[in-house]
């Protein structure tokens, strides 16, 4: 602080102030670049860890009550809360399920007057997995 006061008294405070702001700008830009690179790396490697498998579910239409206009589909992950994920007009649904996580769905019919019926019994929990690595190719000697 004493050096800044000395510079001020010499009469070149504006130059020092400009140098200070330039230094701060450089540090801020380096920080922003680091954060951007970190975000890109997390997105790239996060995508590999979250590989998915399509899982097809099917059910039968209700045999009582009004006709179903569409179904509400709920999803449960690892026994957690049920979450609305989609609607469908058919008696089937394809879920993009993350590997190594237990998935279940349930459905409820909704008629043309927006009245929802009861939820179905939940599907059997399914945990997609990649399994062990496959057989690698034959090693080849390089000369």
Residue, then its C-alpha position, 0 to 999 in steps of 0.5 A: x500500500x505504501x508503494x501505491x501511495x508513493x506512486x500517487x504522490x509522484x503523479x502517475x497514479x493513472x498509469x498504475x491504476x490502468x496496470x492494476x485493472x489490466x492485471x485483474x482483467x488477465x486474471x479474470x480471463x484466465x479463470x473464465x478460460x479454466x472454467x470453460x475448459x472444465x465444463x467442456x471436459x465434464x460434458x465430454x466425459x459425463x456423456x461416456x459415463x451415462x451410456x444408455x440402452x433403450x428398454x421397451x415396455x408394453x401393457x394392455x388397455x383397461x377393460x372397464x371405464x371410459x376409452x383411453x385417449x392417452x396414457x401418462x407415463x411415470x418413471x422411477x429410478x433406484x426406488x426413488x420418487x415417481x416422476x411424470x416423463x411423457x404421455x403416449x397414445x399407444x400401449x407401449x413406451x420406449x425408455x432410454x435407460x442409463x446403465x447400472x441404474x434400476x428403472x421402473x415405469x407405471x402408466x395411467x389412462x386419461x380419457x377425452x375429458x381429462x379424467x385420469x384413472x388409477x396407476x397400473x402396477x409398476x413394471x418389474x425393476x430393470x437394471x441395464x448393464x454393459x457386462x464384462x468387456x468383450x474379447x479384444x482383437x488378436x495382438x499383432x507384433x509390430x516390426 
